[in-house]
Amino acid sequence: MTTTITETYGVDPTPTPLALLLLGREADPNSERGVECPGDLPAASDPDLVERARAAKAALGDRVFILGHHYQRDEVIEFADVTGDSFKLARDAAARPEAEYIVFCGVHFMAESADILTGDAQQVVLPDLAAGCSMADMATAEQVAECWDALTDAGIADVTVPVSYMNSSADIKAFTGRHGGTICTSSNAQRALEWAYEQGEKVLFLPDQHLGRNTAVRDMGFSLDDCVVYNPHKPNGGLTVEQLRDARMILWRGHCSVHGRFTLDSVNDVRERIPGVNVLVHPECRHEVVAAADMVGSTEYIIKALDAAEPGSKWAIGTELNLVRRLAKAHPDKEIVFLDRAVCFCSTMNRIDLPHLVWALESLVEGRVPNVITVDPETEKYAKAALDRMLALP
């Protein structure tokens, strides 16, 4: 049996409460931040735009290399030379030194990482500069500097190693590099933390509290009491000196606004509706969701798990909707549904649409390079040091 997202959740732009939520006209009370779900549903591609994209890409030839993140719309993925998660795409770009232009169909921090890892002669283009990341924006350089001051005042900075998620700004990666830390992805977070604890006694994990907590508790045997959450909007992070000194994991109060939406009720509800369903979620989900799931893993892990799944098996996936829909289409022999009833796209990722991609490509054909993402040399130096430490992990 094949169940499509539309059949299961009514993803149809009709004036129902669900459609209004999808169209950004209603608030979602179950969201971790109580945020709205802004952004229109992806529209069908304009045939003229499709032809224009094909023509522009053909005219540029090997001079352009287009990267498409898994969470992008289908109309954008169609023109990507490679698809993947943020770090895979940045490395793919670095492996194509002959490409003058790297068009990154993702969000801002991803384009920064590509600029850090590619050659000086290459230019990284983000088709829409408004494509940011709410998680990355939850940790600024000034806030993290204040946090480090608090750790210094508590007498623990010299035994604390920063570990920053790939989903962070170049400034935060540079902070991590300056202070002897490393970057991690959702695939290698455990290895990164194990390395960090060989260097020091404590870890400051930035900016996603859930990935840090889930890795420490689920994968490494820590207790929840070993973890504290530093809130940058409160004096001293809302923590006492004793709490900072007692903690092994100091988690930054940040999260993914898409993965943070899934709740334990979502898991219980889908199990009741679909007997025998396998719940597979991303480690950016809340701890109680991860604890209740059958399987947990990165985007690449989710894709591989469904590729290997038995025909006829049933799956509820807790990750971004564009990817879940694409996986459902790719596996018609399996029942694949979105974990939550009220669906919400990653609104910033969806800013990269076909009109923006066509505009960027046609600008390059005309000799204009739009929306170039450039990381300054000092920031790049230390951010790359942190990335290199990750690449050197066993």
Buried (B, 14 or more C-beta within 10 A) or exposed (E): EEBBBEEBBBBEEEEEEBBBBBBBEBEBEBBBEEBBBBBEBBEEBEEEBBEBBBBBBEBBEEEBBBBBBBBBBBBBBBBBBBBBBBBBBBBBBBEBEEBBBBBBBBBBBBBBBBBBBBEEEBBBBBBBBEBBBBBBBBBBBEBBEBBBEBBEEBEBBEEBBBBBBBBBBBBBBBBBBBBBBBBBBBBBBBBBBBBBBEBBEBBBBBBBBBBBBBBBBBBBEBEEEBBBBBBBEEEBBBBEEEBBBBBBBBBBBBBBBBBBBBBEEBBEBBBEEBEEBBBBBBBBBBBEBBBBBEBBBBBBBBBEBBEEBEEEBBBBBBBBBBBBBBBBEEBEEBBBBBBBBBBBBBBBBBBBBBBBBBBBBBBBBEEEBBBEBEBEEEBBBBBBBBBEBBEEEE
